Amino acid sequence: MMKPISVWKQELSGGAHAARLAALYCCAPEQTPAQAARYEAVLEGLEATFGPHAEAGLYSAPGRTEIGGNHTDHQHGRVLAGSVNIDMIAAAGPNTLGQLRVQSEGYDLCVIDLNDLAARKEEENTSAAILRGECEAFRQRGAKLSGLDVYISSNVPKGSGVSSSAAFEVLIGVILNDLFLAEKVSPIAIAQIGQWAENVYFGKPCGLMDQMASSVGNIITIDFADPAKPIVEPVPVDFSQAGLALCILDSGADHADLTDEYAAIPNECRAVAAVCGGEVLRDVPFETFIAKLPECRKQCGDRAVLRAFHIYADNDRVAKQVAALREGDFTTFLNLVGESGQSSWEYLQNVIPAGYKEHQEVAVTIAAAKHFLGGKGAVRVHGGGFAGTVQAFVPVELLAEFKANMEAILGEGRCHVLSIRPEGGAVL
């Protein structure tokens, strides 16, 4: 929704959007001026970068936390995930150039021609690929695209396992959906468009969980048995009422050069499924996998087999986690979180990149977190793994000491205490 920039600034500074911002950022209305200032800053950034604009729209897409189902999504399995109260925001205003121009703070300007939306091999692994792919997906759905300038600011740490890439994809999808489609697509469709752009244009065989959690919002469980029609169910829960704080620990490791490590997981799982007569592991009953185990080892190797063991077990764990949360049984839930983390390390093997000796940041982060929790709460690798972050559920009475101890090891600001955001991709 477009408004004159002067109107936006007056409303934001005057507190007109305080209730809306309080809901998005899980805080009291009197704590929202800092968030309002972020939106005023992207409006100023839009005009400082691209020149005066008569009007603009304001948008937000949250980071996400994966709570259950580590790497199960690309095998058409189940996941448990939620949107969190850190996000990527944007101001968007029209231009007459027939181009989509996107300036993200701290990055180079990205420009694509809206009359040339075919995938480009040389653009793989770039933001331009995501933009071009999403524009093409919306064009195919009937969007009447026209020139647009977008200025983006983020407090979702890049490479932090809270999925800045999914937030970026959802943010662009929310903008294109709001401005160019007469018949709006659903948050689920926005997530699917982001995944398609990442798979086909960006060249990364990602699953759909990250985009779905950012786009749909709150805590949800998703069953990807039919990935074209994923089943999404809300799982309302307030961890604070259970005396738990959700912490995301930034290990300090960078996963920019680990694309091959990530890609190997779905590729190896699909190879095991193929030996068993399926396309993905969800197609193959566990009993069939066990019966075919010698053949799978011979054709796919033992690492692939161990990864398949993890996928089957973690898929079952998601259903148990959902049941535990719905019953308010947080003891069982935390035990399952811990089991998932152990399985990821031992079987999925996404804690330490293959061959790394001196740099095992995620492993050290997990070890330290478990030590400081002393058997309470739960700890697991978070998201794709190999680098990035660790998730910890911390009893609130231990939170201050836990945060101080972890940041003494990892560095100041590396322990993010987050809340579950009730809404996904949003038009302000």
KOLDRENVEX-457664 format. One record per residue (C-alpha): residue number from 1; x, y, z; residue in three letters. Coordinates in Angstrom, 2 decimals. Layout:
BEGIN
<atom NUM; <X; Y; Z>; "Ala">;
...
//
This chain:
BEGIN
<atom 1; <0.00; 0.00; 0.00>; "Met">;
<atom 2; <1.49; 3.29; -1.11>; "Met">;
<atom 3; <1.27; 6.55; 0.84>; "Lys">;
<atom 4; <3.03; 9.89; 0.48>; "Pro">;
<atom 5; <6.36; 9.65; 2.28>; "Ile">;
<atom 6; <5.57; 12.77; 4.31>; "Ser">;
<atom 7; <2.41; 11.08; 5.62>; "Val">;
<atom 8; <4.33; 7.94; 6.59>; "Trp">;
<atom 9; <6.91; 9.97; 8.49>; "Lys">;
<atom 10; <4.27; 11.98; 10.34>; "Gln">;
<atom 11; <2.37; 8.83; 11.32>; "Glu">;
<atom 12; <5.50; 6.96; 12.42>; "Leu">;
<atom 13; <6.90; 9.81; 14.51>; "Ser">;
<atom 14; <3.47; 10.48; 16.01>; "Gly">;
<atom 15; <2.95; 6.91; 17.19>; "Gly">;
<atom 16; <0.06; 6.12; 14.84>; "Ala">;
<atom 17; <1.50; 2.66; 14.15>; "His">;
<atom 18; <2.53; 1.85; 17.73>; "Ala">;
<atom 19; <-0.01; -0.95; 18.21>; "Ala">;
<atom 20; <0.91; -2.56; 14.89>; "Arg">;
<atom 21; <4.62; -2.36; 15.63>; "Leu">;
<atom 22; <4.11; -3.71; 19.16>; "Ala">;
<atom 23; <2.45; -6.81; 17.69>; "Ala">;
<atom 24; <5.16; -7.34; 15.06>; "Leu">;
<atom 25; <8.05; -6.90; 17.48>; "Tyr">;
<atom 26; <6.56; -8.54; 20.59>; "Cys">;
<atom 27; <6.94; -5.51; 22.80>; "Cys">;
<atom 28; <4.85; -2.90; 24.60>; "Ala">;
<atom 29; <3.59; 0.09; 22.55>; "Pro">;
<atom 30; <5.85; 2.44; 24.53>; "Glu">;
<atom 31; <8.85; 0.40; 23.32>; "Gln">;
<atom 32; <8.08; 0.89; 19.61>; "Thr">;
<atom 33; <9.74; 4.26; 18.82>; "Pro">;
<atom 34; <13.01; 2.49; 17.94>; "Ala">;
<atom 35; <11.16; 0.32; 15.42>; "Gln">;
<atom 36; <9.30; 3.33; 14.00>; "Ala">;
<atom 37; <12.68; 5.02; 13.55>; "Ala">;
<atom 38; <13.87; 2.04; 11.48>; "Arg">;
<atom 39; <10.98; 2.53; 9.07>; "Tyr">;
<atom 40; <11.62; 6.27; 8.89>; "Glu">;
<atom 41; <15.25; 5.44; 8.09>; "Ala">;
<atom 42; <14.36; 3.20; 5.12>; "Val">;
<atom 43; <12.11; 5.93; 3.74>; "Leu">;
<atom 44; <15.05; 8.31; 3.97>; "Glu">;
<atom 45; <17.33; 5.68; 2.46>; "Gly">;
<atom 46; <14.96; 5.22; -0.48>; "Leu">;
<atom 47; <15.12; 8.90; -1.39>; "Glu">;
<atom 48; <18.82; 9.30; -0.60>; "Ala">;
<atom 49; <19.63; 6.39; -2.93>; "Thr">;
<atom 50; <17.13; 6.84; -5.75>; "Phe">;
<atom 51; <15.99; 10.45; -5.50>; "Gly">;
<atom 52; <12.63; 11.94; -4.47>; "Pro">;
<atom 53; <9.55; 9.69; -4.50>; "His">;
<atom 54; <6.01; 10.96; -4.24>; "Ala">;
<atom 55; <4.90; 7.86; -2.38>; "Glu">;
<atom 56; <6.12; 4.56; -1.00>; "Ala">;
<atom 57; <5.02; 1.37; 0.74>; "Gly">;
<atom 58; <6.54; -0.14; 3.88>; "Leu">;
<atom 59; <7.11; -3.88; 4.32>; "Tyr">;
<atom 60; <8.58; -6.43; 6.72>; "Ser">;
<atom 61; <9.64; -10.09; 6.60>; "Ala">;
<atom 62; <10.85; -11.86; 9.75>; "Pro">;
<atom 63; <13.70; -14.20; 10.38>; "Gly">;
<atom 64; <12.76; -17.70; 11.35>; "Arg">;
<atom 65; <13.69; -20.31; 13.89>; "Thr">;
<atom 66; <13.58; -24.00; 13.09>; "Glu">;
<atom 67; <12.31; -25.82; 16.17>; "Ile">;
<atom 68; <11.96; -29.37; 14.86>; "Gly">;
<atom 69; <12.76; -31.31; 11.71>; "Gly">;
<atom 70; <16.40; -30.60; 10.80>; "Asn">;
<atom 71; <16.74; -31.00; 7.00>; "His">;
<atom 72; <13.47; -32.94; 6.77>; "Thr">;
<atom 73; <11.79; -30.42; 4.46>; "Asp">;
<atom 74; <13.70; -31.30; 1.29>; "His">;
<atom 75; <12.71; -34.94; 1.80>; "Gln">;
<atom 76; <9.02; -33.91; 1.88>; "His">;
<atom 77; <8.90; -34.45; 5.62>; "Gly">;
<atom 78; <7.51; -32.59; 8.62>; "Arg">;
<atom 79; <8.92; -29.50; 10.31>; "Val">;
<atom 80; <8.15; -27.29; 13.28>; "Leu">;
<atom 81; <9.21; -23.68; 12.88>; "Ala">;
<atom 82; <8.35; -20.13; 13.80>; "Gly">;
<atom 83; <8.88; -16.52; 12.80>; "Ser">;
<atom 84; <10.90; -14.37; 15.20>; "Val">;
<atom 85; <10.93; -10.71; 16.17>; "Asn">;
<atom 86; <13.98; -9.71; 14.13>; "Ile">;
<atom 87; <13.28; -8.82; 10.54>; "Asp">;
<atom 88; <14.18; -7.29; 7.22>; "Met">;
<atom 89; <12.22; -4.15; 6.32>; "Ile">;
<atom 90; <11.86; -2.14; 3.13>; "Ala">;
<atom 91; <10.51; 1.03; 1.62>; "Ala">;
<atom 92; <9.41; 0.66; -2.00>; "Ala">;
<atom 93; <8.45; 3.38; -4.47>; "Gly">;
<atom 94; <7.82; 3.51; -8.24>; "Pro">;
<atom 95; <10.28; 4.46; -10.96>; "Asn">;
<atom 96; <9.69; 5.01; -14.70>; "Thr">;
<atom 97; <12.72; 3.02; -15.90>; "Leu">;
<atom 98; <11.18; -0.43; -16.31>; "Gly">;
<atom 99; <13.72; -1.71; -13.78>; "Gln">;
<atom 100; <13.63; -3.24; -10.33>; "Leu">;
<atom 101; <16.38; -1.47; -8.37>; "Arg">;
<atom 102; <17.17; -2.84; -4.92>; "Val">;
<atom 103; <19.59; -1.33; -2.45>; "Gln">;
<atom 104; <20.23; -3.37; 0.69>; "Ser">;
<atom 105; <22.24; -1.56; 3.36>; "Glu">;
<atom 106; <25.84; -2.70; 3.21>; "Gly">;
<atom 107; <25.55; -4.31; -0.23>; "Tyr">;
<atom 108; <25.95; -3.26; -3.84>; "Asp">;
<atom 109; <22.99; -1.86; -5.76>; "Leu">;
<atom 110; <21.16; -4.61; -7.66>; "Cys">;
<atom 111; <19.31; -3.73; -10.88>; "Val">;
<atom 112; <17.30; -6.01; -13.16>; "Ile">;
<atom 113; <15.44; -5.24; -16.38>; "Asp">;
<atom 114; <11.79; -6.21; -15.96>; "Leu">;
<atom 115; <11.61; -6.97; -19.69>; "Asn">;
<atom 116; <14.36; -9.61; -19.39>; "Asp">;
<atom 117; <13.44; -12.17; -16.76>; "Leu">;
<atom 118; <15.01; -15.36; -18.14>; "Ala">;
<atom 119; <17.37; -17.22; -15.80>; "Ala">;
<atom 120; <21.06; -16.45; -16.27>; "Arg">;
<atom 121; <23.76; -18.99; -15.44>; "Lys">;
<atom 122; <26.26; -16.25; -14.61>; "Glu">;
<atom 123; <23.85; -14.82; -12.00>; "Glu">;
<atom 124; <23.70; -17.98; -9.89>; "Glu">;
<atom 125; <24.48; -17.39; -6.21>; "Asn">;
<atom 126; <23.60; -13.68; -6.47>; "Thr">;
<atom 127; <20.73; -11.54; -5.20>; "Ser">;
<atom 128; <19.99; -10.57; -8.80>; "Ala">;
<atom 129; <19.05; -14.19; -9.48>; "Ala">;
<atom 130; <16.49; -14.16; -6.65>; "Ile">;
<atom 131; <15.01; -10.87; -7.85>; "Leu">;
<atom 132; <14.79; -11.98; -11.47>; "Arg">;
<atom 133; <13.29; -15.33; -10.51>; "Gly">;
<atom 134; <10.65; -13.86; -8.22>; "Glu">;
<atom 135; <9.66; -11.26; -10.80>; "Cys">;
<atom 136; <9.26; -14.00; -13.41>; "Glu">;
<atom 137; <7.17; -16.09; -11.02>; "Ala">;
<atom 138; <4.83; -13.17; -10.35>; "Phe">;
<atom 139; <4.70; -12.31; -14.06>; "Arg">;
<atom 140; <3.57; -15.88; -14.74>; "Gln">;
<atom 141; <0.80; -15.36; -12.18>; "Arg">;
<atom 142; <-0.48; -12.28; -13.99>; "Gly">;
<atom 143; <1.43; -9.49; -12.27>; "Ala">;
<atom 144; <1.66; -6.26; -14.26>; "Lys">;
<atom 145; <5.22; -5.38; -13.31>; "Leu">;
<atom 146; <6.51; -1.83; -13.57>; "Ser">;
<atom 147; <9.59; 0.04; -12.42>; "Gly">;
<atom 148; <10.24; -0.09; -8.69>; "Leu">;
<atom 149; <12.91; 1.15; -6.28>; "Asp">;
<atom 150; <13.41; -0.75; -3.02>; "Val">;
<atom 151; <15.58; 0.19; -0.05>; "Tyr">;
<atom 152; <16.16; -2.59; 2.51>; "Ile">;
<atom 153; <17.48; -2.61; 6.06>; "Ser">;
<atom 154; <17.92; -5.74; 8.15>; "Ser">;
<atom 155; <18.59; -6.75; 11.70>; "Asn">;
<atom 156; <18.55; -10.43; 10.69>; "Val">;
<atom 157; <22.24; -11.38; 10.90>; "Pro">;
<atom 158; <23.52; -12.74; 7.58>; "Lys">;
<atom 159; <24.79; -16.30; 7.85>; "Gly">;
<atom 160; <23.32; -16.60; 11.32>; "Ser">;
<atom 161; <20.92; -19.48; 10.81>; "Gly">;
<atom 162; <17.87; -17.22; 11.26>; "Val">;
<atom 163; <17.63; -17.28; 7.47>; "Ser">;
<atom 164; <18.33; -13.84; 6.10>; "Ser">;
<atom 165; <18.00; -15.32; 2.60>; "Ser">;
<atom 166; <14.43; -16.50; 3.22>; "Ala">;
<atom 167; <13.51; -13.15; 4.79>; "Ala">;
<atom 168; <14.86; -11.42; 1.68>; "Phe">;
<atom 169; <12.85; -13.69; -0.63>; "Glu">;
<atom 170; <9.67; -13.26; 1.40>; "Val">;
<atom 171; <10.15; -9.50; 1.63>; "Leu">;
<atom 172; <10.44; -9.17; -2.15>; "Ile">;
<atom 173; <7.45; -11.48; -2.57>; "Gly">;
<atom 174; <5.31; -9.43; -0.17>; "Val">;
<atom 175; <6.21; -6.24; -2.07>; "Ile">;
<atom 176; <5.47; -7.67; -5.52>; "Leu">;
<atom 177; <2.25; -9.25; -4.26>; "Asn">;
<atom 178; <1.06; -5.98; -2.70>; "Asp">;
<atom 179; <1.87; -3.70; -5.61>; "Leu">;
<atom 180; <1.43; -5.71; -8.80>; "Phe">;
<atom 181; <-1.14; -8.47; -8.32>; "Leu">;
<atom 182; <-4.85; -7.71; -8.44>; "Ala">;
<atom 183; <-5.68; -11.13; -6.99>; "Glu">;
<atom 184; <-3.25; -11.57; -4.11>; "Lys">;
<atom 185; <-1.48; -14.87; -3.57>; "Val">;
<atom 186; <-1.31; -16.49; -0.13>; "Ser">;
<atom 187; <1.65; -16.44; 2.25>; "Pro">;
<atom 188; <2.17; -20.10; 1.34>; "Ile">;
<atom 189; <2.42; -19.17; -2.35>; "Ala">;
<atom 190; <4.87; -16.36; -1.56>; "Ile">;
<atom 191; <7.07; -18.92; 0.20>; "Ala">;
<atom 192; <6.85; -21.29; -2.78>; "Gln">;
<atom 193; <7.81; -18.49; -5.17>; "Ile">;
<atom 194; <10.88; -17.73; -3.06>; "Gly">;
<atom 195; <11.90; -21.37; -3.04>; "Gln">;
<atom 196; <11.42; -21.65; -6.80>; "Trp">;
<atom 197; <13.61; -18.61; -7.40>; "Ala">;
<atom 198; <16.30; -20.02; -5.11>; "Glu">;
<atom 199; <16.18; -23.45; -6.76>; "Asn">;
<atom 200; <15.89; -22.45; -10.41>; "Val">;
<atom 201; <17.58; -19.03; -10.64>; "Tyr">;
<atom 202; <19.96; -18.92; -7.65>; "Phe">;
<atom 203; <21.01; -22.55; -8.12>; "Gly">;
<atom 204; <20.63; -23.82; -4.54>; "Lys">;
<atom 205; <18.50; -26.93; -3.93>; "Pro">;
<atom 206; <16.88; -25.62; -0.75>; "Cys">;
<atom 207; <13.77; -26.94; 0.93>; "Gly">;
<atom 208; <10.69; -24.84; 1.70>; "Leu">;
<atom 209; <10.76; -24.56; 5.48>; "Met">;
<atom 210; <12.70; -21.30; 5.80>; "Asp">;
<atom 211; <10.50; -19.36; 3.40>; "Gln">;
<atom 212; <7.31; -20.85; 4.84>; "Met">;
<atom 213; <8.18; -19.96; 8.44>; "Ala">;
<atom 214; <9.06; -16.39; 7.48>; "Ser">;
<atom 215; <6.03; -15.92; 5.24>; "Ser">;
<atom 216; <3.26; -17.57; 7.29>; "Val">;
<atom 217; <4.39; -16.50; 10.74>; "Gly">;
<atom 218; <3.91; -17.59; 14.37>; "Asn">;
<atom 219; <4.75; -21.22; 15.25>; "Ile">;
<atom 220; <3.59; -23.64; 12.61>; "Ile">;
<atom 221; <4.03; -27.28; 11.77>; "Thr">;
<atom 222; <4.26; -28.10; 8.09>; "Ile">;
<atom 223; <3.85; -31.44; 6.36>; "Asp">;
<atom 224; <5.49; -31.42; 2.94>; "Phe">;
<atom 225; <4.22; -34.85; 1.83>; "Ala">;
<atom 226; <2.79; -33.01; -1.19>; "Asp">;
<atom 227; <5.18; -30.06; -1.55>; "Pro">;
<atom 228; <2.83; -28.35; -4.01>; "Ala">;
<atom 229; <0.15; -28.34; -1.31>; "Lys">;
<atom 230; <1.91; -28.33; 2.06>; "Pro">;
<atom 231; <-0.31; -28.80; 5.08>; "Ile">;
<atom 232; <0.26; -25.92; 7.50>; "Val">;
<atom 233; <-1.14; -26.01; 11.03>; "Glu">;
<atom 234; <-0.68; -23.46; 13.82>; "Pro">;
<atom 235; <0.88; -24.61; 17.07>; "Val">;
<atom 236; <0.15; -21.76; 19.48>; "Pro">;
<atom 237; <2.57; -21.78; 22.40>; "Val">;
<atom 238; <4.15; -19.18; 24.64>; "Asp">;
<atom 239; <7.58; -20.35; 25.71>; "Phe">;
<atom 240; <7.84; -17.54; 28.26>; "Ser">;
<atom 241; <4.80; -18.89; 30.11>; "Gln">;
<atom 242; <6.63; -22.20; 30.35>; "Ala">;
<atom 243; <9.59; -20.41; 31.92>; "Gly">;
<atom 244; <11.75; -20.81; 28.82>; "Leu">;
<atom 245; <13.72; -18.29; 26.79>; "Ala">;
<atom 246; <14.56; -18.96; 23.14>; "Leu">;
<atom 247; <18.20; -18.16; 22.41>; "Cys">;
<atom 248; <19.99; -18.26; 19.08>; "Ile">;
<atom 249; <23.76; -18.45; 19.50>; "Leu">;
<atom 250; <25.91; -17.14; 16.68>; "Asp">;
<atom 251; <28.96; -19.41; 16.50>; "Ser">;
<atom 252; <30.88; -16.87; 14.44>; "Gly">;
<atom 253; <31.49; -19.33; 11.60>; "Ala">;
<atom 254; <30.73; -18.21; 8.05>; "Asp">;
<atom 255; <28.81; -20.52; 5.70>; "His">;
<atom 256; <29.35; -18.49; 2.53>; "Ala">;
<atom 257; <31.62; -21.15; 0.98>; "Asp">;
<atom 258; <29.70; -24.23; 2.16>; "Leu">;
<atom 259; <27.12; -24.54; -0.62>; "Thr">;
<atom 260; <28.50; -27.95; -1.62>; "Asp">;
<atom 261; <28.20; -29.23; 1.95>; "Glu">;
<atom 262; <24.54; -28.16; 2.10>; "Tyr">;
<atom 263; <23.75; -29.55; -1.34>; "Ala">;
<atom 264; <25.27; -32.92; -0.44>; "Ala">;
<atom 265; <22.59; -33.60; 2.18>; "Ile">;
<atom 266; <19.52; -33.55; -0.11>; "Pro">;
<atom 267; <21.54; -35.15; -2.90>; "Asn">;
<atom 268; <22.65; -38.07; -0.73>; "Glu">;
<atom 269; <19.17; -38.54; 0.73>; "Cys">;
<atom 270; <17.68; -38.61; -2.76>; "Arg">;
<atom 271; <20.29; -41.15; -3.80>; "Ala">;
<atom 272; <19.23; -43.44; -0.95>; "Val">;
<atom 273; <15.57; -42.93; -1.86>; "Ala">;
<atom 274; <16.33; -43.83; -5.49>; "Ala">;
<atom 275; <17.91; -47.14; -4.47>; "Val">;
<atom 276; <14.72; -47.86; -2.51>; "Cys">;
<atom 277; <12.45; -46.98; -5.44>; "Gly">;
<atom 278; <11.49; -43.44; -4.44>; "Gly">;
<atom 279; <12.37; -39.87; -5.32>; "Glu">;
<atom 280; <12.72; -38.60; -1.74>; "Val">;
<atom 281; <12.82; -40.45; 1.56>; "Leu">;
<atom 282; <9.17; -39.63; 2.34>; "Arg">;
<atom 283; <8.29; -41.89; -0.61>; "Asp">;
<atom 284; <10.06; -44.85; 1.01>; "Val">;
<atom 285; <8.70; -46.69; 4.08>; "Pro">;
<atom 286; <11.33; -47.04; 6.79>; "Phe">;
<atom 287; <11.00; -50.82; 6.60>; "Glu">;
<atom 288; <11.92; -50.72; 2.90>; "Thr">;
<atom 289; <14.98; -48.61; 3.70>; "Phe">;
<atom 290; <16.09; -51.14; 6.34>; "Ile">;
<atom 291; <15.56; -54.04; 3.92>; "Ala">;
<atom 292; <17.61; -52.24; 1.26>; "Lys">;
<atom 293; <20.33; -51.11; 3.69>; "Leu">;
<atom 294; <23.18; -53.23; 2.28>; "Pro">;
<atom 295; <22.39; -52.00; -1.23>; "Glu">;
<atom 296; <22.15; -48.38; -0.04>; "Cys">;
<atom 297; <25.54; -48.62; 1.65>; "Arg">;
<atom 298; <27.12; -50.07; -1.46>; "Lys">;
<atom 299; <25.65; -47.57; -3.91>; "Gln">;
<atom 300; <25.44; -44.40; -1.78>; "Cys">;
<atom 301; <28.03; -44.78; 0.97>; "Gly">;
<atom 302; <27.65; -44.92; 4.73>; "Asp">;
<atom 303; <27.30; -41.18; 5.30>; "Arg">;
<atom 304; <24.23; -41.10; 3.07>; "Ala">;
<atom 305; <22.75; -44.03; 4.99>; "Val">;
<atom 306; <23.34; -42.35; 8.35>; "Leu">;
<atom 307; <21.75; -39.17; 7.06>; "Arg">;
<atom 308; <18.69; -41.16; 6.02>; "Ala">;
<atom 309; <18.44; -42.62; 9.54>; "Phe">;
<atom 310; <18.34; -39.05; 10.86>; "His">;
<atom 311; <15.65; -37.92; 8.43>; "Ile">;
<atom 312; <13.32; -40.78; 9.34>; "Tyr">;
<atom 313; <13.80; -40.26; 13.09>; "Ala">;
<atom 314; <13.56; -36.47; 13.05>; "Asp">;
<atom 315; <10.42; -36.65; 10.93>; "Asn">;
<atom 316; <8.78; -38.78; 13.62>; "Asp">;
<atom 317; <10.09; -36.47; 16.33>; "Arg">;
<atom 318; <8.24; -33.49; 14.84>; "Val">;
<atom 319; <4.86; -35.15; 15.36>; "Ala">;
<atom 320; <5.84; -35.96; 18.95>; "Lys">;
<atom 321; <7.03; -32.38; 19.54>; "Gln">;
<atom 322; <3.76; -30.95; 18.24>; "Val">;
<atom 323; <1.76; -33.29; 20.47>; "Ala">;
<atom 324; <3.88; -32.37; 23.49>; "Ala">;
<atom 325; <3.49; -28.63; 22.90>; "Leu">;
<atom 326; <-0.26; -28.91; 22.42>; "Arg">;
<atom 327; <-0.48; -30.81; 25.72>; "Glu">;
<atom 328; <1.79; -28.34; 27.51>; "Gly">;
<atom 329; <4.32; -31.11; 28.18>; "Asp">;
<atom 330; <7.53; -29.09; 27.96>; "Phe">;
<atom 331; <9.66; -31.79; 29.59>; "Thr">;
<atom 332; <8.96; -34.17; 26.72>; "Thr">;
<atom 333; <9.36; -31.34; 24.21>; "Phe">;
<atom 334; <12.81; -30.43; 25.54>; "Leu">;
<atom 335; <13.91; -34.06; 25.54>; "Asn">;
<atom 336; <12.91; -34.30; 21.88>; "Leu">;
<atom 337; <14.80; -31.10; 21.05>; "Val">;
<atom 338; <17.90; -32.60; 22.64>; "Gly">;
<atom 339; <17.46; -35.89; 20.77>; "Glu">;
<atom 340; <17.16; -34.00; 17.48>; "Ser">;
<atom 341; <20.37; -32.11; 18.18>; "Gly">;
<atom 342; <22.27; -35.29; 18.97>; "Gln">;
<atom 343; <20.95; -36.96; 15.82>; "Ser">;
<atom 344; <22.00; -33.99; 13.68>; "Ser">;
<atom 345; <25.54; -34.19; 15.04>; "Trp">;
<atom 346; <25.95; -37.99; 14.92>; "Glu">;
<atom 347; <23.90; -39.07; 11.91>; "Tyr">;
<atom 348; <23.12; -36.05; 9.74>; "Leu">;
<atom 349; <26.67; -34.78; 10.32>; "Gln">;
<atom 350; <25.93; -31.10; 9.76>; "Asn">;
<atom 351; <27.77; -29.73; 12.79>; "Val">;
<atom 352; <31.36; -29.96; 11.49>; "Ile">;
<atom 353; <32.15; -29.50; 7.76>; "Pro">;
<atom 354; <33.98; -32.51; 6.32>; "Ala">;
<atom 355; <37.72; -32.30; 6.94>; "Gly">;
<atom 356; <37.62; -29.27; 9.23>; "Tyr">;
<atom 357; <39.93; -29.64; 12.24>; "Lys">;
<atom 358; <40.95; -26.23; 13.59>; "Glu">;
<atom 359; <37.56; -24.60; 12.93>; "His">;
<atom 360; <34.61; -26.38; 14.57>; "Gln">;
<atom 361; <32.74; -23.36; 15.87>; "Glu">;
<atom 362; <29.25; -24.87; 15.94>; "Val">;
<atom 363; <30.50; -27.90; 17.87>; "Ala">;
<atom 364; <32.24; -25.73; 20.47>; "Val">;
<atom 365; <29.12; -23.57; 20.81>; "Thr">;
<atom 366; <26.97; -26.66; 21.47>; "Ile">;
<atom 367; <29.45; -28.05; 23.99>; "Ala">;
<atom 368; <29.66; -24.76; 25.90>; "Ala">;
<atom 369; <25.89; -24.24; 25.90>; "Ala">;
<atom 370; <25.28; -27.74; 27.26>; "Lys">;
<atom 371; <27.87; -27.16; 29.96>; "His">;
<atom 372; <26.34; -23.89; 31.14>; "Phe">;
<atom 373; <22.81; -25.33; 31.12>; "Leu">;
<atom 374; <23.93; -28.21; 33.33>; "Gly">;
<atom 375; <21.37; -30.68; 32.02>; "Gly">;
<atom 376; <18.49; -28.20; 31.96>; "Lys">;
<atom 377; <16.77; -26.81; 28.86>; "Gly">;
<atom 378; <17.90; -28.12; 25.48>; "Ala">;
<atom 379; <20.49; -27.38; 22.78>; "Val">;
<atom 380; <20.65; -28.26; 19.07>; "Arg">;
<atom 381; <22.26; -27.16; 15.84>; "Val">;
<atom 382; <19.95; -24.63; 14.21>; "His">;
<atom 383; <19.00; -24.60; 10.55>; "Gly">;
<atom 384; <21.28; -25.80; 7.81>; "Gly">;
<atom 385; <24.24; -26.37; 10.08>; "Gly">;
<atom 386; <27.99; -26.54; 9.35>; "Phe">;
<atom 387; <28.29; -22.88; 10.35>; "Ala">;
<atom 388; <25.91; -20.23; 11.63>; "Gly">;
<atom 389; <23.93; -20.83; 14.77>; "Thr">;
<atom 390; <22.89; -23.05; 17.64>; "Val">;
<atom 391; <19.46; -22.99; 19.28>; "Gln">;
<atom 392; <19.06; -23.16; 23.04>; "Ala">;
<atom 393; <15.94; -23.29; 25.17>; "Phe">;
<atom 394; <17.07; -21.73; 28.45>; "Val">;
<atom 395; <15.17; -21.64; 31.76>; "Pro">;
<atom 396; <14.50; -17.96; 32.40>; "Val">;
<atom 397; <16.14; -18.08; 35.83>; "Glu">;
<atom 398; <19.42; -19.07; 34.10>; "Leu">;
<atom 399; <19.12; -16.65; 31.19>; "Leu">;
<atom 400; <21.22; -13.71; 32.38>; "Ala">;
<atom 401; <24.10; -15.93; 33.52>; "Glu">;
<atom 402; <23.84; -18.15; 30.43>; "Phe">;
<atom 403; <23.94; -15.15; 28.08>; "Lys">;
<atom 404; <26.94; -13.64; 29.87>; "Ala">;
<atom 405; <28.85; -16.93; 29.87>; "Asn">;
<atom 406; <28.17; -17.66; 26.20>; "Met">;
<atom 407; <29.08; -14.15; 25.07>; "Glu">;
<atom 408; <32.32; -14.36; 27.06>; "Ala">;
<atom 409; <33.22; -17.25; 24.74>; "Ile">;
<atom 410; <31.58; -16.22; 21.46>; "Leu">;
<atom 411; <31.75; -12.44; 21.69>; "Gly">;
<atom 412; <29.38; -9.68; 22.72>; "Glu">;
<atom 413; <26.02; -9.71; 20.97>; "Gly">;
<atom 414; <26.31; -13.35; 19.88>; "Arg">;
<atom 415; <23.49; -14.64; 22.10>; "Cys">;
<atom 416; <20.21; -13.44; 20.62>; "His">;
<atom 417; <17.21; -13.73; 22.95>; "Val">;
<atom 418; <14.21; -13.89; 20.63>; "Leu">;
<atom 419; <10.42; -13.99; 20.76>; "Ser">;
<atom 420; <8.01; -15.71; 18.40>; "Ile">;
<atom 421; <6.43; -13.12; 16.10>; "Arg">;
<atom 422; <2.67; -13.62; 15.55>; "Pro">;
<atom 423; <2.72; -12.54; 11.89>; "Glu">;
<atom 424; <4.89; -13.44; 8.92>; "Gly">;
<atom 425; <5.53; -11.28; 5.86>; "Gly">;
<atom 426; <3.73; -8.00; 6.45>; "Ala">;
<atom 427; <2.53; -4.83; 4.75>; "Val">;
<atom 428; <2.69; -2.04; 7.31>; "Leu">;
//
